[in-house]
Amino acid sequence: MSKRNSGLAALSLLLAIAVACSGGSSNSGGNNPPGTAYVSLPSSDRVAVYRVDSANHFTSVVGSPFTAGSAPTSVLVHPSNKFIYVLNQGSSNISLFTADSRTGELTEVLPRTPTDVGPVSMIMNKAGSLIFALNQATHDISVYSVNSSNGALTEISGSPFPAVIHPAAFSLSNAETLLFVANVNLNSVSAYSVASGGTLQPVPGSPFPIAGNGPSALAAGASDHYLYIANQLSSNLSIMTINSATGALSEIVGSPFAILGAGSSTTTATGPNSVVLNSTGSFLYETNGGSNNLFAFSVDGNTGKLTPLANSPYTTGTGPAFSVINNSGATLFVGNPGSKNISHFTINSDGTLASVSDTLPTSSEASSLAFTH
């Protein structure tokens, strides 16, 4: 297998990245504001662009998909909606695009910004002033300041910051004062404090061990009291408390927990690889690439523990690998690289899901999605 193909296989295996979906002529309803959706397609070195209306109809814009760098893995939209950033794993750089507000057509602004080697994931803070890139091959994290006028990236002093071997995924706390990294080979989670300018400093005691095997995705609860980790190899979920004073992590009693459906004492989850919480932290959803399903839970805000929701698990496409809740909080989107499509679910007020029958087909395996704000 070539280095590039092995990198793509590793991406599908390890990463949980945001995605969106809905058929191009879907008849599904929803309370979602109109906007634009961007989907990265690593095997074809492209980014697909769709107009999305208030009823979740996706329409491909003229000229889509657009050329990016080699093996794009993550796509982000700046809060101003003026700039789109694409992380290219194969060419180890970040592409900056501007979008025509009338047609949706993308234009790349060259040159691309270099990262360290083998970047696998990228996140942006809420203000759009900082971008973080997780570099798997060189075991570090690149941090960039964002020029709000032209979107240009400038690597900050001290970047890249060291990580441990083979980091798989990372996530900011909701307060954005901490950054957490899943270390898939070491069965641990690293924690960093994040300064206002983006400088990273390891939390004392980091990395913190977990009892699960193969952590590959993680997300903090809305209150930043708990961190949830999907363990791909042991097919369970770890829950850690976050020390509000120091940022130190420790597993709660009983962690890791089996991934159970409603009324079930045995799990049908294999290969959990993405985890996402709604904006209030009341509900948690995780996908399983090996069993082609999605589990839904309510979250106890006091203990952090999870309770399966009615009708969970839900069937997805083949090999689900990433998930995202849209900006309105009304829809959960799940990307299925194995079946080359993106499915979506309506989120009910009690957190349960209603599957929408149509899916958005993609021309090749998708790895991430982002919406305009």
LODO-168807 format. One record per residue: residue in three letters; x, z, y of N, C-alpha, C, CB in turn. Coordinates in steps of 0.1 Angstrom, whole numbers, plus 5000, padded with zeros to 4 digits. Glycine has a CB too. Layout:
<nodes>
alaXZYXZYXZYXZY ...
</nodes>
This chain:
<nodes>
met500950004988500050005000500950005012499050125000 ser500649925023501449915035501250045042500949795043 lys502250075052502150185060500950195068503450195069 arg500550075073499350075081498050105073499149945088 asn497950045061496750075053496750215048496749975041 ser497950275045497950415041497550495052499350445035 gly497950465064497550545076496050535078498250495088 leu495450415076493950415077493250485066493550265077 ala493850485054493250565043493350715046493950535030 ala494450755052494550895055493550935066495950925060 leu493350835076492350865086490950885080492350745096 ser490550795071489250815065489150945058488950695056 leu490250985051490251105043490151225051491451105034 leu490951235062491151365069490351385082492551375072 leu489951285089489551305102488051315103490051205111 ala487551395112486151395116486051365130485551535113 ile485551255133485551205147484151165151486551095149 ala483851175163482451145168482050995166482351185182 val480750975163480250845161478850835166480350805146 ala478350705168476950695171476250585163476850665186 cys474950585163474350475155472950465158474550505141 ser472450345154471050315155470950165154470350365168 gly469950105148469949965146469949885159468849925137 gly470449765159470449685171469149645176471249555169 ser468149645166466749625170465849735165466249485165 ser466449855165465749975160464449995166466650095161 asn463450055159462150095164462050245165461050035155 ser463150315163463150455163462950505177464350515157 gly462350625179462050685192463150785195460750755192 gly463050845207463950945211463850965226465450905208 asn464551075231464451105245465851095251463951255247 asn466550985248467850965252467950875264468750905240 pro468750915274468850825286469550695282469550895297 pro469250585289469950465286471450475290469350345294 gly472250395283473750405286474450305277474250535284 thr475750325275476550245267477250325257477550165276 ala477450265245478150325234479350245230477250345222 tyr480450315227481750245223482150295209482850275233 val482450205200482850235186484150175183481750185176 ser485050265178486450215175486450165160487450325176 leu487150045158487149975145488649955141486349845146 pro489250055134490650055132491149935124491050185126 ser490449895114490949795105490949655111490149785092 ser490249635122490249505129490849515143488749455130 asp491349635147492049655160491049615171493249565161 arg489849665170488849625180488049755184487849525175 val487249735196486349835200485049765203486849905213 ala483949805196482649745198481949815209481849755184 val481149745217480449795228478949765227480949745242 tyr478049855229476649845228475949895240476049905215 arg474849835245473949895254472949975246473249785263 val472650095251471650175243470550215253472450305238 asp469250185248468150215257467550345254467050105256 ser466450385261465950515259465250545246464850535270 ala465050435238464450445225465550435214463350345223 asn466750445217467850435208468050295202467650535197 his467650195209467950055205469350025209466949955211 phe470149975200471549935203471649785204472549985192 thr472149735215472349585216473849555220471449535227 ser474449475212475849435214476049365227476449355202 val477049395235477249325247478049195244478049415258 val477949105253478548975252480048995251478148875263 gly480748935241482148945240482649055230482748965253 ser481749145227482049255218482249205204481049365219 pro483149265196484149365199485349315207484549435187 phe485949405214487149375223488449425217486949445237 thr489449355219490749385214491349515220491749265216 ala491849595211492549725215493949715209491849855210 gly494649825208495949825201495749825186496749955206 ser496849865179496749865165496149985159498149845159 ala495049965151494350075144493850185153495250145134 pro492850145162492350245171491450345164491450175182 thr491750475166491150585159490150665167492150675153 ser490350675180489450755188489150685201490150895192 val487950705206487550645219486850755227486550525217 leu487250765240486650855250486150785262487750965253 val485150845268484650795281484850905292483150755280 his485450865303485650955314484350995320486550885325 pro484251125325482951165330482451075341483151305336 ser483251005348482850915359482250785353483950885368 asn482450765340481950645333482750525338480550615335 lys483850535346484650425351485750385341485150455364 phe486150475332487350455324487050485309488550535329 ile487450395301487350415286488750425280486450305279 tyr489050525272490350545266490250525251490950685270 val491250455245491250425231492550465226490950275228 leu492650555216493850595209494150505198493750745204 asn495350445198495750345188496850405179496350225195 gln496350435166497250505157498450415153496550545145 gly498150295150499150205145500250165155498550075140 ser499950155168500850125178501350245186500350015187 ser500850365183501250485189501150485204502650525185 asn499950445209499750445224498250465227500250315229 ile497950465240496550485244496250365253496350615252 ser495150295251494650185259493650245269493950075251 leu493750195282492850225292492050095295493550275305 phe490650105295489849995298488950035310488949965285 thr488549935317487449945327486349855322487949905341 ala485049895326483949825321483149765332483049915313 asp482749645330481849575340480449645340481749425338 ser480049705351478749775351477549695348478649855364 arg477649565351476549475349476549415334476649355359 thr477649375329477649305316478149405305478549185317 gly478849505308479449595298480749545293478449605287 glu481249425297482449375292483649465296482749235298 leu484549475286485749565288486949475292486049635275 thr487749535301489049475306490049585304488949425320 glu491149555296492249645294493149645306492949615281 val493549765310494549785321495849815314494149905331 leu496749715316498149735309499149785319498549595304 pro500249845315500649865301499949985295502149875300 arg499949985281499450105274500350225276499250065260 thr499750345275500550465276501050505263499650575283 pro502350525261502850565248502550715245504350545247 thr502250735232502150875226503450895218500850895218 asp503451005211504451025200503950945188504751175197 val504550955176504250865165503050915157505550855156 gly502250815154501150835145500050925150501650895132 pro499550895162498350975167497150955159498150945182 val496451065156495251055148493951095155495351135136 ser494051165166492851215173493151235188492251345166 met492151235196492251245210491051315216492451105217 ile491251415225490151485231490451485246489951625226 met489351505254489451515269488751645273488851385275 asn489251705284488451825289487251775296489351905298 lys486351865299485051835305485151765319484151955306 ala486151815326486351755340486951615340487251845348 gly487551575328488151445327489551445334487251345334 ser490151565336491451565342492651575333491451685351 leu492351595320493351615310492951535297493651755307 ile493951475290493751415277494751465268493751255278 phe494351505256495251555245495351455234494851695241 ala496451425228496651335217497351415206497351205220 leu496751415194497451485182498251385174496351555173 asn499551405174500451305167500851365153501651285176 gln500351295143500551345129501951325124499551285120 ala502551215127503851175121504951265127504151035122 thr504851295140505851365146505551515148506251305160 his504351555143503951695143503951755157504851775134 asp503251695166503151745180501951705187504451705188 ile501851745200500651725208501051665221499751845209 ser500651545225500951495238499751525248501151335237 val500151565260499151605270499351515283499251755273 tyr498251465288498351375300497351425311498051225296 ser497851415323496951425334496251295337497651485347 val495051295342494251175344494151155359492951175337 asn494451035364494250995378492850965380495250885383 ser492051035388490651015389490250885397489951135396 ser491250835404491050705412491150585403491950705423 asn492150575395492450455387492450475372493750385392 gly492350595368492350625353493650635347491550525347 ala494750615354496150615349496450755343497150575359 leu497250745332497650875325499150895329497450855310 thr499451025331500851075333501051185324501051105348 glu502051175315502451285306502951405314503451235295 ile502351525311502751645318504151695314501651755317 ser504751775322506051835319505951925307506551925331 gly506851905298506951985285506251915274506252115287 ser505551805276504851735266505851635259503651655271 pro505751615246504851675237505151815233504751585224 phe504151895229504252025225504352035210503152115231 pro505252115204505352115189504152175182506552205185 ala503852115171502852155162503452185148501552055160 val502752225138503352235125503152105117502652355117 ile503652095105503751975098502351925094504551985085 his502051795096500851725092499651775098500851715077 pro499551795111498251835117497151735115498351865132 ala495951775112494851675108493851655118494251725095 ala493451765126492451755136492551865146491051765129 phe491951855158492051955167490851965176493251945176 ser490652075183489452095191489752195202488252145182 leu489152175213489152275224488052375223489052205238 ser488352505227487252595228486352555239487852745231 asn485152605240484152565250484552605264482752625247 ala485352715265485852755278487152675282486152905278 glu487652595272488852505274490052585277488552405284 thr490152715273491352795275492152805262490952935280 leu491552755251492252755238492152625232491652875229 leu493152585224493152465216493452505202494152355221 phe492652455192492852485178493252365170491552555172 val494152375161494652265152494552295138496152225156 ala493852205130493752225115495052165109492452155110 asn495652255101496952215094496552195079498052315096 val496352065076495752035063496752065051495451885062 asn497952055053498952085042499252225040500151995043 leu499152305051499552445051498452545050500352475064 asn497152495049495952575048496052685059495952645034 ser496152635071496152725083495552655095497652775085 val495352745105494952685118495852745129493452735121 ser496352655137497252695149496352705161498352585151 ala496652805170495952825182496952825194495252965181 tyr496552765205497352755217496552795229497852605219 ser497152865238496452885251496752755259497053015258 val495752725267495752605276495752645290494552505272 ala496852615297496952645312496152535319498452645316 ser495852565332495052485340495552335341494852535354 gly496952325341497552195341497752135328498852205348 gly497352195317497452145304498552195295497551995305 thr499452275301500552325293500052405281501552405302 leu500652385269500252455257501252565254500052365245 gln500752685250501552795246501052855233501752905257 pro501752855222501252915210500753055211502352905199 val499553085206499053225206499953305196497553225201 pro500253425200501153515191500453525177501253655197 gly501253505167500753505153500353375148499653605153 ser500353275156499953135151501053075144499453055163 pro500752995133499452965128498853075119499552835119 phe497553065118496753175111496253115097495553225119 pro496653185086496253135073494753145071497053205062 ile494253055062492853055058492853055042492052945064 ala491853095036491753095022491252965016490853205017 gly490652875025490252745020491452655018489252685030 asn491152535012492252445009491952305016492352424994 gly492852265024492752125030491852125043492252035021 pro492152215052491352215065491452085072491652325074 ser490352015075490451875080489551855093490151775070 ala488751955096487951945108487552085113486651855105 leu487352105126486952235131486252225144488252315132 ala485552335147484752335160484452485163483452255159 ala484552515176484252645180482752665184485052685192 gly482152775181480852805185480652805200480352935179 ala479452795205479252785220479752905227477752765223 ser479753025221480153145228481653175226479453265223 asp482353085219483753095216484153225208484553095229 his483153285201483353405193483853365179482153485192 tyr483453245174483753205160484253055160482553215152 leu485153035150485652905148485252865133487252895149 tyr484752735132484252685119485152575114482752635120 ile485552585102486552495096486052435083487952565094 ala486052305082485752235070486952215062485052095073 asn486952265049488052255040487752145030488252395033 gln488452035032488151915024488451925009488851795030 leu489551985006489951994992489252094984491452014991 ser488952214990488152314983486652304985488652454987 ser486252204993484752184995484052304999484152124983 asn484552375010483852495015484152505030484252625007 leu483552605036483652625050484252765053482352615057 ser485352765061485952895066485352925080487452885067 ile485153055082484653105095485653205100483253165094 met486153195112487153285118486653335131488453205120 thr486953465133486653525146487753485156486553675145 ile487453465169488353435179488553565188487953315187 asn489653615189489953735197489853695212491253795194 ser488853745219488653705233489753735242487353765238 ala490553835239491653875248492953795245491954015246 thr493253765232494453705228494353565223495153795218 gly493153525218493053395211493353395197493853295218 ala493753515191494153525177492953505168494853655174 leu493253455156492153415147492253505134492253265143 ser491053535129491053605116489753575108491153765117 glu489853545095488653505087487753625086489153465074 ile486453595087485453705085485353735070484053655091 val484753845067484553895053483753785046483954035053 gly484253745034483453655026483953505027482053665028 ser484653485038485153345041486253305031485653325055 pro486253185026485453075029484053075021486152935025 phe483053005026481753015021481352875014480753045032 ala480652885003480152764997479152695006479452804983 ile479152565005478252485013476952465005478852345017 leu475952535008474652545001473552475008474352684997 gly472652415001471452365006470352465006470952234999 ala469152435012468052525013467652564999466952465021 gly467552694996467052744983467952714971465752684980 ser469152684974470052644963471252754961470652504965 ser471652774949472752864947473952794942472352964936 thr473852654941475052574938475152464948474852514923 thr476352424950476652324961476652184955477952354968 thr476252084963476351944960477251884970474951874960 ala478051964978478951914988480351884982479052005000 thr480851764984482251734980482951664992482251644968 gly484151724995484951665006484451675020485151525003 pro484051795024483651815038484751765048483251955041 asn484251685058485251625067484951625081485551495062 ser483751675085483451685099482451795101482851545105 val482551855113481651965116481351965131482252105112 val480051985135479651975148478552075151479151835152 leu478552145162477452235166476752175178478052375169 asn475452215179474652175191475152255203473152195189 ser474652215215475152275227475052425229474552205239 thr473952485223473752625223474452695212472252655223 gly475052625203475652695191474752745181476552795196 ser473452705182472452765173472452695159471052745179 phe472852565159472852495146474152425144471752385147 leu474552415131475752355127475452245117476852455122 tyr476152135118476052015109477351975103475251895115 glu477451955090478751905085478551795075479552025078 thr479451695075479351585066480251595054479551455073 asn479951535043480751535031481051395026480051615020 gly482251355027482651215024482551185009484051185029 gly482751295000482751264986481351264980483551364979 ser480351334986479051344981477951264989478651484979 asn478451204999477551115007476251195012477050994999 asn476551315018475451385023475851475035474851475013 leu474851535041475051605054474251735052474451525066 phe474851855055474251985054473952035068475052085046 ala472852105070472452165083472252315081471152095088 phe472652395091472652535091472152595104473952595087 ser471552705104471352785116472552885117469952865116 val472952925129474053005131473653145136475052935141 asp474053255130473853385135474853415146473953495123 gly474353425158475253445170475953575169474453445182 asn475453675162476153805161477253815151475153915158 thr476953755139477953755128478653625126477153795115 gly478153515131478753385129478353325116480253405129 lys477653395107477353335094476253235095476853455085 leu476253145084475353025084474253045074476152905081 thr473052995077471952995068471452855067470753085073 pro471252805054470852665053469452645059470852625038 leu469252525065467952485071467152415060468152405083 ala465852415062464952355053465252205052463452365058 asn465152155039465352015036466751975035464651925045 ser467752065039469152035038469552045023469952135046 pro470351955018471151845025470351725027472451815018 tyr470851635036470251505039471251395034470051495054 thr470651285030471451175025471951085036470651085015 thr473251055035473850965045474250835039475151035052 gly474950755046475550635040476750675031475950535051 thr477550575028478650595018479950645026479050465011 gly480450755021481650805027481550855041482750705026 pro480550935045480450975059481751045063479251065061 ala482251025075483551075079483551135093484550965079 phe482451115101482451175114481051185119483351085124 ser480851275129479451295134479551335148478751405125 val478451315156478351355170476951365173479051245179 ile476651465182475351485188475351415202474951635189 asn474351335204474351265217474151355229473251155217 asn474351295241474351375253473051455255474651295265 ser471951405251470651475253470451585243469551375253 gly471251585232471051675221469851645212470851815227 ala469351525213468151495205468451425192467251405213 thr469651365191469951285179471351315174469851135183 leu471551325161472851335154473151195148472751445143 phe474351155151474851025146475951055136475350935157 val475950975125476950995114477550855111476251055101 gly478850845111479550725108479950725093480750705116 asn479650615087479850595072480750475070478450575065 pro482150505069483050395067482850325054484450445068 gly482450395044482250335031481250225030481950435020 ser480150245038479050145038479050065051477750215036 lys480050085059480250015072478950015080480649865069 asn478550135083477350155092477350295098476050125084 ile476450315107476250435113474750475112476750435128 ser474550585106473150635105472850735115472850695091 his471550765118471250865127469950945123471050805141 phe469951065129468851165125468351225138469451275116 thr467051235139466351305150466551455148464951265152 ile466951535158467051675157465851745161468351725165 asn465151815152463951885156464252015163463051915143 ser463252075169463452195177463952315169462152245184 asp463652315155464152415147465552385140463152445136 gly466152275145467452235139467352145127468252355136 thr466252135121466052045109466151905114464752065101 leu466451815105466751675108465651585102468051625103 ala465351475109464451375104465251245104463151355113 ser465451195092466251075090465550955095466651055075 val466250865102465750735107466150635098466150705122 ser465250545093465550455082466550345085464250395077 asp466550295098467450185101468850245104466950105112 thr469850165102471250205106471850095114472050225093 leu472950125121473650035129474849975120474250095142 pro474749855116475949795108477049775117475449665101 thr478249795112479549765119480249665112480349895121 ser481049585120481749465113482849515104482349375124 ser483349635106484349695098484249845099485849645101 glu485049925091484850065091485050125105485850125081 ala484150205110484250265123484950405121482850285129 ser485650445132486350575131485850665142487750545132 ser485250625153484750715163483750645172485950765171 leu483050725180482150665190482050765202480750645184 ala481850705213481550785225480550715234482950795234 phe479750795240478650745249479050765264477350815247 thr478550685273478650715287477850835290478150595295 his478150905301477651035304476351015313478651125312 
</nodes>
